[in-house]
Amino acid sequence: MVKKLYDKKVSGLDRYYKLISFTIPVSRVERCMHLGAAYRKGCFGAVLILLLLHFALVAQDTPKASSGEFSNDGAWCWFSDPRAVYMSEHPRRVVSGWVKEDGTVEAGILDLTANTVTTLPLYTKLEKDDHNNPAFLPLSDQRVMAFYSKHVKKYLYYQNITFDGSQTISDEPVTFDPISEEELAKFPLRQVTYANPYRLTEENNRIYCFGRWTGYKPNVMWSDDGGKNFTKSRVFIASEKWDPNNRPYVKYYSDGGSKIHIVFTDGHPRVEKTNSVYYARYEKGGFWKADGTYICSLEDVPFTPDQATVVYKASEQSGRAWVQDIAVNELGDPVILYARYPSEKDHRYYYASYTNGAWTNSKVCNAGKWFPQTPEGQYEREPHYSGGMTLNPRNPNEIFVSQEVSGVFEIVKYETVDAGRSWKRQPVTQNSAYDNVRPYIPRDIKKDDPLVLLWMQNKKYIHYTDFRSSIRYLINP
């Protein structure tokens, strides 16, 4: 605290300034208050000193570019998101999570002020499968909720993580069956996988959680009491004819206010030869196309893919697709990343933006082939596992991709200033010994938060149940 920073004495035309005592102001608000006071009193020497102190401390407050290991044992998929979120209250934190080699679901907390990492087990030895990584929802009272499931099993799990001073406390997980018998009768397949939670302040803080549950289809459930209790889920996207092998894959993005943006495919690219990409938006109790055309209410779901907006219509020549990420630009219009597969060894990254009532699809780069390390003499079980892409949600003209370079998957930043017509390329990792895949930038990022890039590094990745991976971070890439 500053007790007295400057003293001004005036004798005739003589003016002098005497700095009589000071302790560095710790907050930006304090520094600005004293700076204003010094200026009003005409103490320009003190103004200069305060300015120098202020900028020195701003530099100290802002984490410098640094990198490290978030976890030396962890893997994740890209359909349980947000797999990392910012908590911008002091101290600034990034909360993320993963699945360890022994199947434990674990959360990690990166303190951006102290540049330290702590970890917290959420569920010990749940199941070794990277589909089971937790997704996180920040609440407004120093809490974050974690949601996760096993892969194609019965239950969803959720729990609170509370930051109490220097302590981080995790509740016991709630085991919840999201499937209703009424929905199961219409879509007779019980397969719980993935969790994607969002809260809308303009719906009295209702919490929505999406996942692939009843019928192998996209489902949604919600809570109106802060996550203490949830409804049973409803299928909200389905083909007209029931097909147990059809399973649309979905990515979500929310403004936290009234909208949840949704990008999805017909199904799995291994099953659907012309797997296309579609967009819809949830808002005010209903679903809408990109141009504002009403699809249906939440009460009248499901809707079919062809009722949504087509982003990319696949053909066998142009290649089936799989979605990677979604965010919105400064106008609130959606921006989408997806991969095309003209062949299983030819993965290509695409960037789609909605402008002036139409979609523009632009190629970013060739991505290489799949990243799993196929055992010699065996066929690849997941040939559509691209290295992965993520948007910077604060600036979706900036993306980070995992691209095969000289036989190794490296993280690369691409930037565009012309809606994807051209790209500037900048390597983030180079000459790596191990593959770097599935990059992600935490959501709920605020204007003053330092940009944090996360990704998965594989010493071994044969299959989503056979891996030895770590999670790495880079601040201000």
C-alpha positions as CSV (number, residue, x, y, z in Angstrom):
1,M,0.0,0.0,0.0
2,V,1.1,3.6,-0.6
3,K,0.9,5.7,2.5
4,K,2.3,8.9,0.9
5,L,4.1,8.8,-2.4
6,Y,4.9,12.5,-3.1
7,D,5.0,15.9,-1.4
8,K,4.7,19.2,-3.2
9,K,5.9,22.5,-1.7
10,V,5.6,25.9,-3.4
11,S,7.5,29.0,-2.4
12,G,7.1,31.9,-4.7
13,L,8.0,30.8,-8.2
14,D,10.1,28.0,-6.8
15,R,8.6,24.6,-7.1
16,Y,10.2,21.4,-6.0
17,Y,9.1,17.9,-5.5
18,K,10.2,15.6,-2.7
19,L,9.6,11.9,-2.7
20,I,9.3,11.2,1.1
21,S,8.2,7.6,1.3
22,F,6.9,4.8,-0.8
23,T,6.0,1.2,-1.0
24,I,5.2,-0.2,-4.4
25,P,1.4,-0.3,-5.1
26,V,0.4,-3.9,-5.7
27,S,-2.7,-3.4,-7.8
28,R,-3.2,-1.7,-11.1
29,V,-6.2,0.2,-9.7
30,E,-4.0,1.6,-6.9
31,R,-1.3,2.6,-9.3
32,C,-3.7,4.4,-11.5
33,M,-5.3,6.2,-8.6
34,H,-1.9,7.5,-7.4
35,L,-0.9,8.4,-10.9
36,G,-4.1,10.5,-11.3
37,A,-3.5,12.2,-8.0
38,A,0.1,13.1,-8.8
39,Y,-0.9,14.5,-12.2
40,R,-3.7,16.7,-10.7
41,K,-1.2,18.1,-8.2
42,G,1.3,18.8,-10.9
43,C,3.9,16.5,-9.5
44,F,5.3,15.5,-12.8
45,G,8.4,13.9,-11.4
46,A,6.2,11.6,-9.3
47,V,4.1,11.0,-12.5
48,L,7.2,9.8,-14.3
49,I,8.2,7.5,-11.4
50,L,4.7,6.1,-11.1
51,L,4.6,5.4,-14.9
52,L,7.9,3.6,-14.8
53,L,6.7,1.5,-11.8
54,H,3.4,0.8,-13.4
55,F,4.8,-0.5,-16.6
56,A,7.3,-2.6,-14.8
57,L,4.6,-4.1,-12.7
58,V,2.3,-4.7,-15.6
59,A,5.1,-6.7,-17.2
60,Q,5.5,-8.6,-13.9
61,D,1.7,-9.2,-13.7
62,T,1.6,-10.7,-17.3
63,P,3.1,-14.2,-17.5
64,K,6.0,-14.3,-20.0
65,A,6.1,-16.9,-22.7
66,S,6.9,-20.2,-20.9
67,S,6.2,-23.8,-21.4
68,G,6.1,-26.9,-19.4
69,E,4.4,-30.2,-18.6
70,F,0.8,-29.9,-17.3
71,S,0.9,-33.7,-16.7
72,N,3.4,-36.4,-17.4
73,D,0.6,-38.9,-17.6
74,G,-2.6,-37.9,-19.5
75,A,-4.5,-38.2,-22.7
76,W,-7.8,-36.7,-24.0
77,C,-10.1,-36.8,-26.9
78,W,-11.6,-33.8,-28.7
79,F,-15.4,-34.4,-28.2
80,S,-15.6,-33.8,-24.4
81,D,-15.2,-30.1,-24.2
82,P,-14.4,-27.6,-22.8
83,R,-11.5,-29.8,-21.7
84,A,-9.9,-26.7,-20.3
85,V,-11.3,-23.4,-19.0
86,Y,-9.9,-20.1,-17.6
87,M,-10.8,-19.0,-14.1
88,S,-9.9,-15.3,-14.2
89,E,-10.3,-14.3,-10.6
90,H,-7.1,-13.8,-8.6
91,P,-5.0,-15.9,-9.0
92,R,-5.6,-16.5,-12.6
93,R,-5.9,-20.2,-13.3
94,V,-6.4,-22.7,-16.1
95,V,-8.3,-25.8,-15.1
96,S,-8.0,-28.9,-17.4
97,G,-8.2,-32.6,-17.1
98,W,-7.3,-35.9,-18.7
99,V,-7.2,-39.7,-18.4
100,K,-4.1,-41.4,-17.0
101,E,-2.6,-44.7,-18.0
102,D,-4.2,-46.5,-15.1
103,G,-7.6,-45.1,-16.1
104,T,-7.8,-42.4,-13.4
105,V,-9.7,-39.2,-14.4
106,E,-7.5,-36.3,-13.1
107,A,-7.9,-32.5,-13.0
108,G,-4.9,-30.1,-13.3
109,I,-4.7,-26.5,-12.2
110,L,-2.2,-24.2,-13.8
111,D,-1.6,-21.1,-11.7
112,L,-0.7,-18.4,-14.2
113,T,0.6,-16.0,-11.6
114,A,3.0,-18.5,-9.8
115,N,3.4,-20.6,-12.9
116,T,2.8,-23.8,-10.9
117,V,0.8,-26.9,-11.5
118,T,-1.2,-28.9,-9.0
119,T,-3.3,-32.1,-9.8
120,L,-6.4,-33.6,-8.3
121,P,-7.8,-37.1,-8.8
122,L,-11.5,-37.0,-9.7
123,Y,-12.2,-40.7,-10.1
124,T,-9.5,-43.3,-9.5
125,K,-9.1,-46.0,-12.1
126,L,-12.4,-45.3,-13.9
127,E,-11.3,-46.8,-17.3
128,K,-8.3,-46.5,-19.5
129,D,-9.9,-44.8,-22.5
130,D,-9.1,-41.2,-23.8
131,H,-12.8,-40.7,-24.5
132,N,-13.3,-40.2,-20.7
133,N,-11.5,-36.9,-20.2
134,P,-13.5,-34.4,-18.1
135,A,-15.1,-31.3,-19.4
136,F,-15.4,-28.2,-17.2
137,L,-17.9,-25.5,-16.4
138,P,-16.8,-22.4,-14.4
139,L,-19.3,-21.2,-11.9
140,S,-19.5,-17.7,-10.3
141,D,-18.4,-18.6,-6.8
142,Q,-14.8,-20.0,-7.1
143,R,-16.2,-23.4,-8.2
144,V,-15.9,-25.3,-11.4
145,M,-17.9,-28.4,-12.3
146,A,-16.4,-31.4,-13.9
147,F,-18.4,-33.8,-16.1
148,Y,-17.2,-37.1,-17.6
149,S,-18.3,-40.7,-18.5
150,K,-16.9,-44.0,-19.5
151,H,-16.9,-44.9,-23.2
152,V,-20.2,-46.4,-24.4
153,K,-21.3,-47.4,-20.9
154,K,-24.2,-46.4,-18.6
155,Y,-23.5,-43.5,-16.4
156,L,-22.4,-39.8,-16.4
157,Y,-20.4,-38.5,-13.5
158,Y,-20.2,-34.9,-12.3
159,Q,-18.8,-33.1,-9.3
160,N,-17.7,-29.7,-7.9
161,I,-14.1,-28.5,-7.5
162,T,-13.9,-25.6,-5.1
163,F,-11.0,-23.2,-4.7
164,D,-10.9,-22.1,-1.0
165,G,-7.8,-19.9,-0.4
166,S,-4.8,-22.1,-0.9
167,Q,-6.9,-25.3,-0.9
168,T,-8.5,-27.1,-3.8
169,I,-11.3,-29.4,-2.7
170,S,-13.2,-31.9,-4.9
171,D,-16.6,-33.3,-4.0
172,E,-17.3,-37.0,-4.4
173,P,-18.7,-37.6,-7.9
174,V,-22.4,-37.9,-8.5
175,T,-23.2,-41.0,-10.6
176,F,-26.1,-40.2,-12.8
177,D,-28.1,-42.1,-15.5
178,P,-29.1,-39.5,-18.0
179,I,-31.3,-41.8,-20.1
180,S,-35.1,-41.8,-19.8
181,E,-37.1,-44.8,-20.5
182,E,-39.4,-42.8,-22.8
183,E,-36.5,-41.7,-25.0
184,L,-35.0,-45.2,-24.9
185,A,-38.2,-46.7,-26.3
186,K,-37.8,-44.4,-29.4
187,F,-34.0,-44.8,-29.7
188,P,-33.3,-48.3,-28.2
189,L,-29.6,-48.1,-27.5
190,R,-28.0,-47.2,-24.2
191,Q,-24.5,-45.8,-25.0
192,V,-23.3,-43.0,-22.7
193,T,-20.2,-41.2,-24.0
194,Y,-18.9,-37.6,-23.7
195,A,-20.0,-34.5,-21.8
196,N,-20.2,-30.9,-22.9
197,P,-21.5,-28.5,-20.2
198,Y,-22.5,-24.8,-20.7
199,R,-24.4,-22.2,-18.6
200,L,-26.6,-19.5,-20.0
201,T,-26.9,-16.4,-17.9
202,E,-30.0,-15.2,-19.9
203,E,-31.8,-18.3,-18.9
204,N,-31.4,-17.7,-15.2
205,N,-28.1,-19.6,-15.2
206,R,-29.6,-22.8,-16.5
207,I,-26.8,-25.4,-17.1
208,Y,-27.1,-27.5,-20.2
209,C,-25.0,-30.6,-20.7
210,F,-24.8,-32.3,-24.1
211,G,-23.4,-35.8,-24.9
212,R,-23.8,-38.9,-27.0
213,W,-26.2,-40.9,-24.9
214,T,-29.6,-42.3,-25.8
215,G,-29.6,-44.1,-29.1
216,Y,-26.0,-43.3,-30.0
217,K,-27.3,-39.8,-30.8
218,P,-26.6,-36.2,-29.5
219,N,-28.6,-35.6,-26.3
220,V,-29.1,-32.7,-24.0
221,M,-30.1,-32.4,-20.3
222,W,-30.3,-29.4,-18.1
223,S,-30.3,-28.1,-14.5
224,D,-32.1,-25.1,-13.0
225,D,-30.6,-25.4,-9.5
226,G,-26.9,-24.8,-10.2
227,G,-26.1,-28.4,-11.1
228,K,-27.5,-30.1,-8.0
229,N,-30.1,-32.0,-10.1
230,F,-30.5,-32.6,-13.8
231,T,-33.4,-33.6,-16.0
232,K,-33.3,-36.8,-18.0
233,S,-31.9,-36.2,-21.5
234,R,-33.5,-35.8,-24.8
235,V,-32.2,-36.7,-28.3
236,F,-32.0,-33.5,-30.3
237,I,-30.4,-34.6,-33.6
238,A,-31.4,-37.8,-35.4
239,S,-32.0,-39.1,-38.9
240,E,-35.6,-39.7,-39.9
241,K,-35.1,-43.5,-39.9
242,W,-33.7,-45.1,-36.8
243,D,-30.2,-46.5,-37.5
244,P,-28.2,-47.9,-34.5
245,N,-24.9,-47.5,-36.4
246,N,-25.5,-43.8,-37.1
247,R,-23.9,-41.4,-34.6
248,P,-23.4,-37.7,-35.4
249,Y,-20.3,-36.1,-33.9
250,V,-20.8,-32.7,-32.4
251,K,-18.7,-29.7,-31.2
252,Y,-20.2,-26.8,-29.2
253,Y,-19.4,-23.2,-28.4
254,S,-21.3,-20.9,-26.1
255,D,-21.2,-17.1,-25.5
256,G,-22.3,-17.9,-21.9
257,G,-25.3,-15.5,-22.4
258,S,-28.0,-16.8,-24.6
259,K,-26.4,-18.9,-27.4
260,I,-24.9,-22.3,-27.9
261,H,-23.4,-22.9,-31.4
262,I,-23.4,-26.4,-32.7
263,V,-21.5,-28.0,-35.6
264,F,-22.0,-31.7,-36.4
265,T,-21.6,-34.4,-39.0
266,D,-23.9,-37.1,-40.4
267,G,-22.0,-39.6,-38.4
268,H,-18.6,-41.3,-38.1
269,P,-16.3,-40.9,-41.2
270,R,-15.5,-44.6,-41.0
271,V,-19.2,-45.4,-41.5
272,E,-20.5,-42.5,-43.6
273,K,-18.7,-42.3,-47.0
274,T,-20.0,-38.7,-47.6
275,N,-19.9,-37.4,-44.1
276,S,-20.9,-33.8,-44.3
277,V,-20.8,-30.8,-41.9
278,Y,-23.8,-29.0,-40.5
279,Y,-24.5,-26.0,-38.3
280,A,-27.3,-25.0,-35.9
281,R,-27.7,-22.7,-32.9
282,Y,-29.6,-23.1,-29.7
283,E,-31.1,-19.9,-28.3
284,K,-34.2,-18.9,-26.3
285,G,-35.7,-22.4,-26.1
286,G,-35.2,-23.3,-29.8
287,F,-32.9,-24.3,-32.5
288,W,-32.0,-22.0,-35.5
289,K,-30.2,-22.1,-38.8
290,A,-27.2,-19.8,-39.5
291,D,-29.5,-17.4,-41.3
292,G,-31.9,-17.1,-38.4
293,T,-34.5,-19.6,-39.8
294,Y,-36.3,-21.4,-37.0
295,I,-35.8,-25.2,-36.9
296,C,-37.8,-26.3,-33.9
297,S,-38.3,-25.8,-30.2
298,L,-36.5,-27.8,-27.4
299,E,-39.8,-29.4,-26.8
300,D,-40.1,-30.7,-30.4
301,V,-36.7,-32.3,-30.9
302,P,-35.1,-34.1,-32.6
303,F,-34.4,-32.4,-35.8
304,T,-32.7,-34.0,-38.8
305,P,-29.3,-32.9,-40.2
306,D,-30.9,-31.6,-43.4
307,Q,-33.0,-29.2,-41.3
308,A,-29.8,-27.5,-40.2
309,T,-27.5,-25.3,-42.3
310,V,-25.1,-27.2,-44.6
311,V,-21.5,-26.0,-44.1
312,Y,-19.8,-28.6,-46.3
313,K,-21.5,-31.1,-48.5
314,A,-19.1,-34.0,-48.9
315,S,-18.6,-36.2,-52.0
316,E,-16.4,-39.2,-52.5
317,Q,-14.1,-37.0,-54.6
318,S,-13.7,-34.1,-52.1
319,G,-13.7,-36.4,-49.1
320,R,-15.7,-37.2,-46.1
321,A,-15.3,-34.8,-43.1
322,W,-14.9,-34.7,-39.3
323,V,-15.4,-31.6,-37.1
324,Q,-12.6,-30.2,-35.0
325,D,-13.6,-26.9,-33.4
326,I,-16.1,-24.0,-33.4
327,A,-16.1,-20.4,-32.1
328,V,-17.5,-17.0,-33.2
329,N,-16.0,-13.9,-34.7
330,E,-16.3,-10.3,-33.4
331,L,-19.8,-10.1,-35.0
332,G,-21.0,-13.3,-33.3
333,D,-21.0,-15.3,-36.5
334,P,-19.7,-18.9,-36.4
335,V,-16.2,-20.0,-37.4
336,I,-15.6,-23.7,-37.8
337,L,-12.6,-26.0,-38.3
338,Y,-12.9,-29.4,-39.8
339,A,-10.9,-32.1,-41.6
340,R,-11.5,-33.6,-45.0
341,Y,-10.3,-37.0,-46.1
342,P,-10.0,-37.5,-49.9
343,S,-8.2,-40.7,-48.8
344,E,-7.4,-42.2,-45.4
345,K,-3.8,-41.1,-45.7
346,D,-4.6,-37.7,-47.1
347,H,-6.0,-35.5,-44.3
348,R,-6.7,-31.8,-45.1
349,Y,-7.6,-29.0,-42.7
350,Y,-10.4,-26.6,-43.6
351,Y,-11.6,-23.3,-42.1
352,A,-15.3,-22.3,-42.6
353,S,-16.7,-18.9,-41.8
354,Y,-20.2,-17.5,-42.1
355,T,-20.2,-14.0,-43.7
356,N,-23.0,-12.1,-45.4
357,G,-25.4,-15.0,-45.3
358,A,-23.1,-17.6,-46.8
359,W,-20.4,-20.1,-45.8
360,T,-16.8,-19.7,-47.1
361,N,-14.8,-22.9,-46.9
362,S,-11.0,-22.4,-47.2
363,K,-8.2,-24.9,-47.1
364,V,-5.6,-24.2,-44.4
365,C,-3.0,-26.9,-45.2
366,N,-2.3,-30.6,-45.8
367,A,-2.2,-32.3,-42.4
368,G,-0.5,-35.6,-43.2
369,K,-2.1,-39.0,-42.3
370,W,-3.5,-40.4,-39.1
371,F,-1.3,-40.1,-35.9
372,P,-1.9,-43.4,-34.1
373,Q,1.2,-45.6,-34.4
374,T,-0.1,-48.6,-36.3
375,P,1.7,-51.8,-35.4
376,E,3.6,-53.3,-38.3
377,G,1.6,-55.7,-40.3
378,Q,-1.8,-54.5,-38.9
379,Y,-4.5,-52.3,-40.3
380,E,-5.2,-48.9,-38.7
381,R,-8.3,-49.0,-36.6
382,E,-8.7,-45.2,-36.5
383,P,-7.5,-43.9,-39.9
384,H,-9.4,-40.6,-39.5
385,Y,-7.6,-39.5,-36.3
386,S,-6.0,-36.3,-37.6
387,G,-3.5,-34.5,-35.5
388,G,-6.2,-32.0,-34.6
389,M,-7.0,-28.2,-34.7
390,T,-8.2,-25.5,-32.3
391,L,-9.4,-21.9,-32.7
392,N,-8.2,-19.0,-30.6
393,P,-11.7,-18.2,-29.2
394,R,-10.6,-14.6,-28.6
395,N,-9.3,-14.2,-32.2
396,P,-10.6,-16.9,-34.5
397,N,-8.4,-15.6,-37.3
398,E,-5.6,-17.4,-35.4
399,I,-5.6,-21.2,-35.2
400,F,-3.3,-23.9,-34.0
401,V,-3.0,-27.2,-35.8
402,S,-1.1,-30.5,-35.4
403,Q,0.5,-31.2,-38.8
404,E,2.8,-34.0,-39.9
405,V,6.3,-32.6,-40.6
406,S,9.0,-35.1,-41.7
407,G,7.2,-38.0,-40.1
408,V,6.5,-36.3,-36.7
409,F,3.3,-34.3,-35.8
410,E,4.2,-30.8,-34.8
411,I,2.1,-27.9,-33.5
412,V,1.9,-25.0,-36.0
413,K,0.1,-21.6,-35.8
414,Y,-1.7,-20.3,-38.8
415,E,-3.1,-16.8,-39.1
416,T,-5.4,-15.2,-41.7
417,V,-6.4,-11.6,-42.3
418,D,-8.7,-12.3,-45.3
419,A,-11.2,-14.9,-44.0
420,G,-9.0,-17.9,-44.9
421,R,-8.0,-17.0,-48.5
422,S,-4.3,-16.9,-47.4
423,W,-2.4,-18.1,-44.3
424,K,0.7,-17.1,-42.5
425,R,2.5,-20.2,-41.0
426,Q,4.6,-20.2,-37.8
427,P,5.9,-23.3,-36.2
428,V,5.3,-23.7,-32.5
429,T,7.1,-27.0,-31.9
430,Q,10.0,-28.2,-34.1
431,N,12.3,-31.2,-34.4
432,S,10.2,-33.1,-31.8
433,A,11.1,-36.6,-30.7
434,Y,7.4,-37.4,-30.0
435,D,4.1,-36.6,-31.8
436,N,2.3,-33.4,-30.6
437,V,-1.5,-33.7,-31.2
438,R,-4.9,-32.5,-30.3
439,P,-4.1,-28.8,-29.4
440,Y,-6.6,-26.8,-27.4
441,I,-7.0,-23.3,-26.1
442,P,-9.0,-23.0,-22.9
443,R,-12.5,-21.5,-23.1
444,D,-14.0,-18.6,-21.0
445,I,-11.0,-16.5,-22.0
446,K,-11.2,-12.9,-21.0
447,K,-9.6,-9.8,-22.6
448,D,-6.6,-9.6,-20.3
449,D,-6.0,-13.4,-19.9
450,P,-2.7,-14.6,-21.3
451,L,-3.1,-17.0,-24.2
452,V,-2.5,-20.6,-23.1
453,L,-2.0,-23.4,-25.6
454,L,-2.4,-27.0,-24.5
455,W,-1.7,-30.2,-26.4
456,M,-1.1,-33.9,-26.0
457,Q,2.3,-35.4,-26.6
458,N,2.6,-39.1,-27.3
459,K,5.4,-41.4,-26.4
460,K,3.1,-44.1,-27.5
461,Y,-0.4,-44.0,-29.0
462,I,-1.6,-47.3,-30.6
463,H,-5.2,-46.9,-29.8
464,Y,-7.5,-44.8,-27.5
465,T,-7.1,-47.6,-24.9
466,D,-3.4,-48.1,-25.4
467,F,-1.4,-44.9,-24.9
468,R,1.5,-43.3,-23.0
469,S,0.9,-39.6,-23.3
470,S,1.4,-36.3,-21.5
471,I,-0.2,-32.9,-21.6
472,R,1.9,-29.9,-22.3
473,Y,1.3,-26.1,-22.1
474,L,2.7,-23.0,-23.6
475,I,1.9,-19.5,-22.3
476,N,1.7,-16.7,-24.9
477,P,2.6,-18.8,-27.9
